[in-house]
Amino acid sequence: MPVHLILGGARSGKSSFAESVVTELSEQRPRHYVATAQACDEEMQSRIQHHQQRRDDRWTEHECPTQLPALISRFTENDVVLVDCLTLWMNNIIFNHGETASESEIQSQVTELVSALQRSPAAVVLVSNEVGLGIVPMGEVTRLFVDHAGWMNQAIAKVAQQVTFVAAGLPMQLKNVVKECD
């Protein structure tokens, strides 16, 4: 269950870096790209197409806007999985609940995701935005998103063997736990 969390801001290079990590890990293993984005408008469709054009036919794509824990539980020890991105997944969870989004429901989803990651035998690389470096947003739902995205990143970083922060295309290793063989 090697988990590698890759954090960064918008357009920091985190997705490109994550794809290179998966490529290194998956020489002879199946590569899976789990897309959480939904094309709600032309601009988002353009972003999705840009990401798709970078990948070749060795990738199997899975569109998964909300059911991420269930999908992760289906991968095997032979699989290398890239999830891009967790903050869009969090946005989808909150958006689906609308104004009735509760802290307990969001936390339950994150707890389920962390459990699925801990149980998964696959190598999983996760991309997430670091949203806590800016000003506190106005609006209750936006603050709910920022708070829970930060807590989600912390929970996953706690169980991940590797955590990398990407800024200006440069990866900075925050955590690297290497398990030694007995």
C-alpha positions, 0 to 999 in steps of 0.5 A, a space after each residue: 500500500 504505498 501512498 504518495 501524496 503530491 500537493 501544490 497550488 494551481 498550475 504548480 506542476 503537480 499533475 505533471 510531476 505525479 504522472 512522471 512518478 506513476 510512469 517510473 513506478 509502472 514500467 511493466 504494471 498497469 497504469 490507471 488515471 482516476 479523474 475526479 473533474 467534471 466538465 461543467 463548462 467549456 473552460 473545464 472541458 479544455 483543462 480536461 482535454 489538456 490533461 488527456 493529451 499528455 497521456 498515452 494509451 498505456 493509461 486506463 482512465 476512470 472517471 470518478 467524481 464522487 465514489 473514490 473509496 469504492 474505486 480504490 478498493 478494486 485495484 490490486 497489488 499489480 496496479 499503479 493508480 494516479 488520482 487527480 485530484 482530491 480537491 475536485 473530489 472534495 468539491 464534488 462531495 460538497 456540491 452534491 450536498 449543496 447548502 445542506 453539506 454537513 461537516 459530519 458527512 464530509 468527514 465521513 467521506 474523508 475517513 472512508 477514503 483514508 481507510 480505502 487507501 490504507 487497505 489498498 494493495 495498489 501503489 496510489 499517487 494522489 494529487 491535491 491542491 494546497 488551499 491553505 496558503 491564501 486568505 480565508 475566503 468569504 462565504 460559509 460553503 467556501 470556508 467549509 471547502 477550504 477547511 475540509 480540504 486542509 483536514 483531508 490533506 493532513 489525514 492522507 499525509 499522515 498515512 502516506 509513505 511519501 508527501 511531496 510539495 510542488 511549487 514552480 514545477 519543483 518538487 520538495 520532499 516533505 515526507 519519505 518513509 522507506 520500509 526496510 526489509 527484515 
